[in-house]
Amino acid sequence: MIKQIKKQLVALSVITCSTISFWALAEQPAQLVSVEMVKEQEVKPSIWLPANVISRMNAPISAEQTGQLLWIEDVGSEVEKGQLLAQLDDRHLTLQLAQQQAQIKQYQADVDYFTSQKKRIGKLREKNNSALSEYERTNKDLTIAINKVVALKAEVEQTKLALEKTRVVAPFSGHVSERFANVGELISIARPLVQLVDTKNLDIKIAAPINIAPYLQKNAMVMVKWQNQLLQLPIRTWSKAGVQASRTFDVRLTANNIDLLAGSAVMVSLPKQQPEKALLVPRDALVLRENETYVLSVDAQTKANKVNVRVGQGVGDWISVTGELSLTDNVIVRGGERLQDGQKVRINENLLAKNP
């Protein structure tokens, strides 16, 4: 008996709550909205595919010299091309450079001496006052000294290059996403120091079925869904060869200077067939949520009705949809952000657009 009474009370409370919600909705003032009529147009049928946002330039930056690490850029730092990322100890190379430059001066002195000696012996040879062997020996010593200076100058340039490599600089602009070494460590050649990621020049990478390849066009605009946003981005390039195991090929969209993070997951709409007729609604009519996408149509009683749709290809400010819509339907494009299903609306006749 007590259980039956509890069930009746629960049922009564549900009915009461539903009634209160209905009357609360009915008592709300009609929301002023602007609408557009659904239209029909030829578009390419599309397929929605998962994709990833990747950086076009993402590389571990390694050391090209051996030495103790004196300084390294912090994680998260934004750097420009040519900016210092890490500094290695260069004292031994500085001393080596000074020694080589001193040796150059020493052998340059020999070059000057043997040059003068060769001129003197040459004048004596003209008067037959000097042996030919002495002249040839002086000429040989001069040649050796000259070549030694040339070799030492090459070694000086190599040492200068090694000194330059103790300063590890950014090969492109980006952000430091990871650090692989700490100050004080002894760094060897080819040791990765930081991971540098270009966060401005981004691509969206899609593993697309090979059978849609004939319908792709370079620079064609396609739809990208990210969180509660719908973006329109161009196709940048695609691979001319597929992966046999998965029967897919690599398609990339340009996502430069867009507020996306490398590593984000998105959905991309790519054409999959020849053009055919489809229903289009204004892009502003779409309400994007994490688990659904819908539009609000206005019925004969001027009430807002929620209609779930699947989004297809975009055509300018319009976008193709699949759902329970017809050409006679008006969809709300402004004023419907907070509308509830079944709520009364007032149509702004001044903004009512005619279907072209």
DRENDO-1510 file (C-alpha; in Angstrom, 1 decimal, always signed):
<recs>
REC; n; res; u; v; w
REC; 1; MET; +0.0; +0.0; +0.0 .
REC; 2; ILE; +2.8; +2.4; +0.9 .
REC; 3; LYS; +4.7; +1.6; -2.3 .
REC; 4; GLN; +1.5; +2.4; -4.4 .
REC; 5; ILE; +1.1; +5.7; -2.6 .
REC; 6; LYS; +4.8; +6.5; -3.3 .
REC; 7; LYS; +4.4; +5.7; -7.0 .
REC; 8; GLN; +1.3; +7.9; -7.2 .
REC; 9; LEU; +3.1; +10.8; -5.6 .
REC; 10; VAL; +6.1; +10.4; -8.1 .
REC; 11; ALA; +3.7; +10.4; -11.0 .
REC; 12; LEU; +1.8; +13.4; -9.7 .
REC; 13; SER; +5.1; +15.3; -9.2 .
REC; 14; VAL; +6.2; +14.5; -12.8 .
REC; 15; ILE; +2.8; +15.7; -14.2 .
REC; 16; THR; +3.0; +18.8; -12.0 .
REC; 17; CYS; +6.5; +19.6; -13.2 .
REC; 18; SER; +5.5; +19.1; -16.8 .
REC; 19; THR; +2.5; +21.3; -16.4 .
REC; 20; ILE; +4.5; +24.0; -14.7 .
REC; 21; SER; +7.2; +23.9; -17.5 .
REC; 22; PHE; +4.4; +24.0; -20.2 .
REC; 23; TRP; +2.7; +27.1; -18.6 .
REC; 24; ALA; +6.1; +28.7; -18.0 .
REC; 25; LEU; +7.0; +28.3; -21.6 .
REC; 26; ALA; +3.6; +29.5; -22.7 .
REC; 27; GLU; +3.8; +32.6; -20.6 .
REC; 28; GLN; +7.2; +33.6; -22.0 .
REC; 29; PRO; +7.0; +36.6; -24.3 .
REC; 30; ALA; +7.3; +35.8; -28.0 .
REC; 31; GLN; +11.0; +36.2; -29.1 .
REC; 32; LEU; +11.6; +38.5; -32.1 .
REC; 33; VAL; +13.5; +36.6; -34.8 .
REC; 34; SER; +14.5; +36.9; -38.4 .
REC; 35; VAL; +14.1; +33.9; -40.7 .
REC; 36; GLU; +15.3; +32.7; -44.1 .
REC; 37; MET; +13.5; +30.2; -46.4 .
REC; 38; VAL; +15.2; +26.9; -47.1 .
REC; 39; LYS; +16.4; +26.6; -50.7 .
REC; 40; GLU; +17.5; +23.9; -53.1 .
REC; 41; GLN; +20.8; +23.9; -55.1 .
REC; 42; GLU; +23.3; +21.6; -56.7 .
REC; 43; VAL; +26.1; +20.6; -54.3 .
REC; 44; LYS; +28.6; +17.8; -54.0 .
REC; 45; PRO; +27.5; +15.0; -51.5 .
REC; 46; SER; +30.1; +14.8; -48.7 .
REC; 47; ILE; +31.5; +12.5; -46.2 .
REC; 48; TRP; +32.5; +13.6; -42.6 .
REC; 49; LEU; +35.9; +12.2; -41.6 .
REC; 50; PRO; +38.0; +12.6; -38.4 .
REC; 51; ALA; +41.1; +14.7; -38.8 .
REC; 52; ASN; +44.0; +16.1; -36.7 .
REC; 53; VAL; +45.5; +19.6; -36.6 .
REC; 54; ILE; +49.3; +19.4; -37.1 .
REC; 55; SER; +52.1; +21.8; -37.4 .
REC; 56; ARG; +53.7; +22.1; -40.8 .
REC; 57; MET; +57.1; +22.6; -39.2 .
REC; 58; ASN; +57.7; +20.5; -36.0 .
REC; 59; ALA; +61.3; +19.4; -35.3 .
REC; 60; PRO; +63.6; +18.5; -32.5 .
REC; 61; ILE; +66.5; +21.0; -32.5 .
REC; 62; SER; +69.8; +19.2; -31.8 .
REC; 63; ALA; +73.3; +20.3; -30.8 .
REC; 64; GLU; +76.0; +20.5; -33.4 .
REC; 65; GLN; +78.9; +20.8; -30.9 .
REC; 66; THR; +80.1; +19.2; -27.7 .
REC; 67; GLY; +80.2; +21.2; -24.5 .
REC; 68; GLN; +78.6; +22.0; -21.2 .
REC; 69; LEU; +75.1; +23.5; -21.5 .
REC; 70; LEU; +75.1; +27.0; -20.1 .
REC; 71; TRP; +71.6; +28.2; -20.9 .
REC; 72; ILE; +68.4; +26.8; -22.6 .
REC; 73; GLU; +65.1; +28.4; -23.5 .
REC; 74; ASP; +62.1; +27.6; -21.3 .
REC; 75; VAL; +59.1; +25.5; -22.4 .
REC; 76; GLY; +56.2; +27.6; -23.8 .
REC; 77; SER; +58.5; +30.4; -25.0 .
REC; 78; GLU; +57.7; +32.0; -28.4 .
REC; 79; VAL; +60.8; +32.5; -30.5 .
REC; 80; GLU; +61.6; +34.1; -33.9 .
REC; 81; LYS; +63.7; +32.6; -36.6 .
REC; 82; GLY; +67.4; +33.1; -35.7 .
REC; 83; GLN; +66.7; +33.7; -32.0 .
REC; 84; LEU; +68.9; +31.9; -29.4 .
REC; 85; LEU; +67.5; +28.6; -28.1 .
REC; 86; ALA; +70.5; +27.3; -26.1 .
REC; 87; GLN; +74.1; +28.2; -25.4 .
REC; 88; LEU; +77.1; +25.8; -25.0 .
REC; 89; ASP; +80.4; +26.5; -23.3 .
REC; 90; ASP; +82.7; +27.9; -26.0 .
REC; 91; ARG; +85.9; +28.7; -24.0 .
REC; 92; HIS; +88.0; +25.8; -25.5 .
REC; 93; LEU; +87.1; +26.9; -29.0 .
REC; 94; THR; +87.9; +30.5; -28.3 .
REC; 95; LEU; +91.4; +29.4; -27.1 .
REC; 96; GLN; +91.8; +27.2; -30.1 .
REC; 97; LEU; +91.0; +30.1; -32.4 .
REC; 98; ALA; +93.5; +32.3; -30.7 .
REC; 99; GLN; +96.2; +29.6; -31.2 .
REC; 100; GLN; +95.4; +29.2; -34.9 .
REC; 101; GLN; +95.5; +32.9; -35.5 .
REC; 102; ALA; +98.9; +33.1; -33.9 .
REC; 103; GLN; +100.2; +30.3; -36.1 .
REC; 104; ILE; +99.0; +32.1; -39.1 .
REC; 105; LYS; +101.1; +35.1; -38.1 .
REC; 106; GLN; +104.1; +32.9; -37.6 .
REC; 107; TYR; +103.8; +31.3; -41.1 .
REC; 108; GLN; +102.9; +34.6; -42.7 .
REC; 109; ALA; +106.3; +35.8; -41.4 .
REC; 110; ASP; +108.0; +32.9; -43.1 .
REC; 111; VAL; +106.1; +33.7; -46.3 .
REC; 112; ASP; +107.4; +37.3; -46.2 .
REC; 113; TYR; +111.0; +36.2; -45.5 .
REC; 114; PHE; +111.1; +33.6; -48.2 .
REC; 115; THR; +109.5; +36.0; -50.7 .
REC; 116; SER; +112.3; +38.5; -50.0 .
REC; 117; GLN; +114.9; +35.8; -50.1 .
REC; 118; LYS; +113.6; +34.6; -53.4 .
REC; 119; LYS; +113.9; +38.1; -54.9 .
REC; 120; ARG; +117.5; +38.5; -53.7 .
REC; 121; ILE; +118.6; +35.1; -55.0 .
REC; 122; GLY; +116.9; +35.8; -58.2 .
REC; 123; LYS; +118.9; +39.0; -58.7 .
REC; 124; LEU; +122.1; +37.1; -57.9 .
REC; 125; ARG; +121.1; +34.4; -60.4 .
REC; 126; GLU; +120.9; +37.0; -63.1 .
REC; 127; LYS; +124.6; +37.7; -62.5 .
REC; 128; ASN; +125.5; +34.0; -62.1 .
REC; 129; ASN; +126.5; +34.6; -58.4 .
REC; 130; SER; +124.1; +32.0; -56.9 .
REC; 131; ALA; +123.6; +28.3; -57.4 .
REC; 132; LEU; +120.4; +27.1; -59.0 .
REC; 133; SER; +119.8; +24.6; -56.2 .
REC; 134; GLU; +119.7; +27.4; -53.6 .
REC; 135; TYR; +117.1; +29.3; -55.6 .
REC; 136; GLU; +114.9; +26.2; -56.0 .
REC; 137; ARG; +115.2; +25.4; -52.3 .
REC; 138; THR; +114.0; +28.9; -51.4 .
REC; 139; ASN; +111.2; +28.7; -53.8 .
REC; 140; LYS; +110.1; +25.3; -52.3 .
REC; 141; ASP; +110.2; +26.8; -48.7 .
REC; 142; LEU; +108.1; +29.7; -49.9 .
REC; 143; THR; +105.5; +27.4; -51.4 .
REC; 144; ILE; +105.3; +25.3; -48.3 .
REC; 145; ALA; +104.9; +28.5; -46.1 .
REC; 146; ILE; +102.1; +29.8; -48.4 .
REC; 147; ASN; +100.2; +26.5; -48.3 .
REC; 148; LYS; +100.6; +26.3; -44.6 .
REC; 149; VAL; +99.0; +29.8; -44.2 .
REC; 150; VAL; +96.1; +28.7; -46.5 .
REC; 151; ALA; +95.5; +25.6; -44.5 .
REC; 152; LEU; +95.6; +27.5; -41.2 .
REC; 153; LYS; +93.1; +30.0; -42.5 .
REC; 154; ALA; +90.8; +27.2; -43.4 .
REC; 155; GLU; +91.2; +25.8; -39.9 .
REC; 156; VAL; +90.4; +29.2; -38.5 .
REC; 157; GLU; +87.1; +29.3; -40.5 .
REC; 158; GLN; +86.2; +25.9; -39.2 .
REC; 159; THR; +86.8; +27.0; -35.6 .
REC; 160; LYS; +84.7; +30.1; -36.2 .
REC; 161; LEU; +81.9; +27.9; -37.5 .
REC; 162; ALA; +82.2; +25.6; -34.5 .
REC; 163; LEU; +82.0; +28.7; -32.2 .
REC; 164; GLU; +78.9; +29.8; -34.1 .
REC; 165; LYS; +77.4; +26.3; -33.6 .
REC; 166; THR; +77.7; +26.6; -29.8 .
REC; 167; ARG; +74.8; +29.1; -30.1 .
REC; 168; VAL; +71.8; +26.9; -31.0 .
REC; 169; VAL; +69.3; +29.2; -32.8 .
REC; 170; ALA; +65.8; +28.7; -34.1 .
REC; 171; PRO; +65.6; +27.6; -37.8 .
REC; 172; PHE; +62.0; +28.9; -37.9 .
REC; 173; SER; +59.6; +30.9; -35.8 .
REC; 174; GLY; +57.5; +28.9; -33.3 .
REC; 175; HIS; +57.1; +27.8; -29.7 .
REC; 176; VAL; +59.3; +25.6; -27.5 .
REC; 177; SER; +57.0; +22.7; -26.7 .
REC; 178; GLU; +59.5; +20.4; -24.9 .
REC; 179; ARG; +63.0; +20.5; -23.4 .
REC; 180; PHE; +65.3; +17.5; -23.5 .
REC; 181; ALA; +68.3; +18.8; -21.5 .
REC; 182; ASN; +69.1; +20.9; -18.4 .
REC; 183; VAL; +71.7; +23.5; -17.6 .
REC; 184; GLY; +75.0; +21.9; -16.5 .
REC; 185; GLU; +74.7; +18.8; -18.6 .
REC; 186; LEU; +77.6; +17.8; -21.0 .
REC; 187; ILE; +76.0; +17.8; -24.4 .
REC; 188; SER; +77.2; +15.6; -27.3 .
REC; 189; ILE; +76.8; +16.2; -31.0 .
REC; 190; ALA; +73.3; +15.4; -32.3 .
REC; 191; ARG; +71.8; +15.5; -28.8 .
REC; 192; PRO; +68.2; +16.9; -29.0 .
REC; 193; LEU; +67.8; +20.0; -26.9 .
REC; 194; VAL; +64.3; +21.4; -27.5 .
REC; 195; GLN; +61.2; +20.6; -29.6 .
REC; 196; LEU; +60.3; +23.6; -31.7 .
REC; 197; VAL; +56.7; +23.8; -33.1 .
REC; 198; ASP; +55.4; +26.3; -35.6 .
REC; 199; THR; +52.0; +27.2; -34.2 .
REC; 200; LYS; +51.0; +29.6; -37.0 .
REC; 201; ASN; +51.5; +27.6; -40.2 .
REC; 202; LEU; +49.1; +24.7; -39.5 .
REC; 203; ASP; +47.6; +21.9; -41.6 .
REC; 204; ILE; +44.6; +19.7; -41.0 .
REC; 205; LYS; +45.5; +16.1; -41.9 .
REC; 206; ILE; +42.8; +13.7; -43.0 .
REC; 207; ALA; +43.2; +10.0; -43.9 .
REC; 208; ALA; +40.6; +9.9; -46.6 .
REC; 209; PRO; +39.2; +6.9; -48.6 .
REC; 210; ILE; +41.0; +6.5; -51.9 .
REC; 211; ASN; +37.6; +6.4; -53.8 .
REC; 212; ILE; +37.0; +10.2; -53.2 .
REC; 213; ALA; +40.2; +11.3; -54.8 .
REC; 214; PRO; +38.6; +12.2; -58.2 .
REC; 215; TYR; +36.3; +14.7; -56.5 .
REC; 216; LEU; +39.0; +16.8; -54.8 .
REC; 217; GLN; +40.0; +20.2; -56.2 .
REC; 218; LYS; +43.0; +22.2; -55.0 .
REC; 219; ASN; +41.9; +25.4; -53.0 .
REC; 220; ALA; +38.3; +24.1; -52.9 .
REC; 221; MET; +36.6; +25.2; -49.6 .
REC; 222; VAL; +35.4; +22.5; -47.3 .
REC; 223; MET; +33.7; +22.5; -43.9 .
REC; 224; VAL; +35.6; +21.8; -40.7 .
REC; 225; LYS; +33.8; +21.3; -37.4 .
REC; 226; TRP; +35.8; +22.1; -34.2 .
REC; 227; GLN; +34.1; +22.2; -30.8 .
REC; 228; ASN; +31.1; +24.5; -31.4 .
REC; 229; GLN; +32.5; +26.2; -34.4 .
REC; 230; LEU; +32.0; +25.6; -38.1 .
REC; 231; LEU; +34.9; +26.7; -40.3 .
REC; 232; GLN; +35.5; +26.8; -44.0 .
REC; 233; LEU; +39.0; +26.0; -45.1 .
REC; 234; PRO; +40.8; +25.4; -48.4 .
REC; 235; ILE; +42.3; +22.1; -49.6 .
REC; 236; ARG; +46.0; +22.7; -49.8 .
REC; 237; THR; +47.3; +19.4; -51.2 .
REC; 238; TRP; +46.9; +15.7; -51.1 .
REC; 239; SER; +49.1; +12.6; -51.6 .
REC; 240; LYS; +49.1; +11.0; -55.1 .
REC; 241; ALA; +49.6; +7.6; -53.6 .
REC; 242; GLY; +47.5; +5.7; -51.1 .
REC; 243; VAL; +48.2; +3.4; -48.2 .
REC; 244; GLN; +47.5; -0.2; -49.3 .
REC; 245; ALA; +46.7; -1.5; -45.8 .
REC; 246; SER; +44.0; +1.1; -45.0 .
REC; 247; ARG; +43.0; +2.1; -48.6 .
REC; 248; THR; +43.4; +5.8; -47.6 .
REC; 249; PHE; +45.5; +8.7; -48.7 .
REC; 250; ASP; +46.7; +11.9; -47.1 .
REC; 251; VAL; +44.6; +15.1; -47.6 .
REC; 252; ARG; +45.7; +18.4; -46.1 .
REC; 253; LEU; +43.8; +21.6; -45.5 .
REC; 254; THR; +45.4; +25.0; -44.8 .
REC; 255; ALA; +44.7; +26.3; -41.3 .
REC; 256; ASN; +47.1; +29.2; -41.0 .
REC; 257; ASN; +46.6; +31.9; -38.4 .
REC; 258; ILE; +43.4; +30.2; -37.0 .
REC; 259; ASP; +42.8; +29.8; -33.3 .
REC; 260; LEU; +43.5; +26.0; -33.3 .
REC; 261; LEU; +46.0; +24.1; -31.3 .
REC; 262; ALA; +48.3; +21.5; -33.0 .
REC; 263; GLY; +47.1; +18.1; -31.8 .
REC; 264; SER; +43.4; +19.1; -31.8 .
REC; 265; ALA; +40.8; +16.6; -33.2 .
REC; 266; VAL; +38.3; +18.0; -35.8 .
REC; 267; MET; +35.8; +16.7; -38.3 .
REC; 268; VAL; +36.1; +17.5; -42.0 .
REC; 269; SER; +33.5; +17.3; -44.8 .
REC; 270; LEU; +35.0; +16.1; -48.1 .
REC; 271; PRO; +33.1; +15.6; -51.4 .
REC; 272; LYS; +32.5; +12.0; -52.2 .
REC; 273; GLN; +30.3; +12.0; -55.4 .
REC; 274; GLN; +29.2; +14.1; -58.4 .
REC; 275; PRO; +27.0; +17.1; -57.7 .
REC; 276; GLU; +23.3; +16.6; -56.9 .
REC; 277; LYS; +20.4; +18.6; -55.6 .
REC; 278; ALA; +20.4; +19.3; -51.9 .
REC; 279; LEU; +18.6; +21.5; -49.4 .
REC; 280; LEU; +20.5; +24.6; -48.2 .
REC; 281; VAL; +20.1; +26.8; -45.1 .
REC; 282; PRO; +22.1; +29.9; -44.1 .
REC; 283; ARG; +25.2; +29.1; -42.1 .
REC; 284; ASP; +23.9; +31.4; -39.3 .
REC; 285; ALA; +20.9; +29.1; -38.9 .
REC; 286; LEU; +23.0; +26.2; -37.6 .
REC; 287; VAL; +23.2; +25.7; -33.8 .
REC; 288; LEU; +26.3; +23.6; -33.0 .
REC; 289; ARG; +26.5; +21.6; -29.9 .
REC; 290; GLU; +29.0; +19.0; -28.8 .
REC; 291; ASN; +26.7; +16.0; -29.6 .
REC; 292; GLU; +24.3; +17.4; -32.1 .
REC; 293; THR; +23.7; +20.0; -34.8 .
REC; 294; TYR; +20.3; +21.5; -35.4 .
REC; 295; VAL; +18.2; +24.3; -36.9 .
REC; 296; LEU; +15.0; +26.0; -35.5 .
REC; 297; SER; +12.1; +26.1; -38.0 .
REC; 298; VAL; +9.0; +28.2; -37.6 .
REC; 299; ASP; +5.6; +26.4; -38.0 .
REC; 300; ALA; +2.2; +27.8; -38.8 .
REC; 301; GLN; +1.5; +28.6; -35.2 .
REC; 302; THR; +4.8; +30.7; -35.1 .
REC; 303; LYS; +6.5; +28.3; -32.8 .
REC; 304; ALA; +10.1; +27.3; -32.9 .
REC; 305; ASN; +10.7; +23.6; -33.7 .
REC; 306; LYS; +14.0; +22.0; -33.3 .
REC; 307; VAL; +15.2; +20.0; -36.3 .
REC; 308; ASN; +18.3; +17.9; -36.1 .
REC; 309; VAL; +20.4; +18.0; -39.3 .
REC; 310; ARG; +23.6; +16.6; -40.8 .
REC; 311; VAL; +25.8; +19.2; -42.4 .
REC; 312; GLY; +27.2; +18.8; -45.9 .
REC; 313; GLN; +29.2; +21.1; -48.3 .
REC; 314; GLY; +29.1; +24.9; -48.0 .
REC; 315; VAL; +28.1; +27.2; -50.8 .
REC; 316; GLY; +29.1; +30.8; -49.8 .
REC; 317; ASP; +27.0; +31.8; -46.8 .
REC; 318; TRP; +24.8; +28.8; -47.2 .
REC; 319; ILE; +25.3; +25.1; -46.3 .
REC; 320; SER; +23.7; +21.9; -47.4 .
REC; 321; VAL; +21.9; +19.9; -44.7 .
REC; 322; THR; +20.1; +16.6; -44.4 .
REC; 323; GLY; +17.1; +16.4; -42.1 .
REC; 324; GLU; +13.3; +16.8; -41.8 .
REC; 325; LEU; +13.1; +20.1; -43.7 .
REC; 326; SER; +11.4; +21.1; -46.9 .
REC; 327; LEU; +11.6; +24.0; -49.4 .
REC; 328; THR; +8.6; +25.7; -47.7 .
REC; 329; ASP; +10.2; +25.9; -44.3 .
REC; 330; ASN; +11.5; +29.1; -42.7 .
REC; 331; VAL; +14.5; +28.7; -40.4 .
REC; 332; ILE; +15.6; +31.1; -37.7 .
REC; 333; VAL; +18.9; +32.9; -38.5 .
REC; 334; ARG; +18.9; +35.6; -35.8 .
REC; 335; GLY; +17.4; +35.7; -32.4 .
REC; 336; GLY; +17.3; +32.0; -31.8 .
REC; 337; GLU; +20.3; +31.5; -29.6 .
REC; 338; ARG; +18.4; +30.9; -26.4 .
REC; 339; LEU; +15.1; +29.7; -27.9 .
REC; 340; GLN; +13.5; +26.5; -26.6 .
REC; 341; ASP; +11.7; +23.9; -28.7 .
REC; 342; GLY; +8.1; +24.9; -28.9 .
REC; 343; GLN; +8.6; +28.5; -27.8 .
REC; 344; LYS; +6.5; +31.3; -29.5 .
REC; 345; VAL; +8.3; +33.7; -31.8 .
REC; 346; ARG; +7.6; +36.9; -33.6 .
REC; 347; ILE; +9.0; +37.2; -37.1 .
REC; 348; ASN; +10.8; +40.4; -38.0 .
REC; 349; GLU; +9.1; +41.2; -41.3 .
REC; 350; ASN; +11.8; +43.8; -42.2 .
REC; 351; LEU; +14.5; +41.1; -42.1 .
REC; 352; LEU; +12.5; +38.4; -43.8 .
REC; 353; ALA; +14.6; +37.4; -46.8 .
REC; 354; LYS; +13.2; +36.0; -50.0 .
REC; 355; ASN; +14.6; +32.8; -51.4 .
REC; 356; PRO; +16.5; +33.5; -54.6 .
</recs>
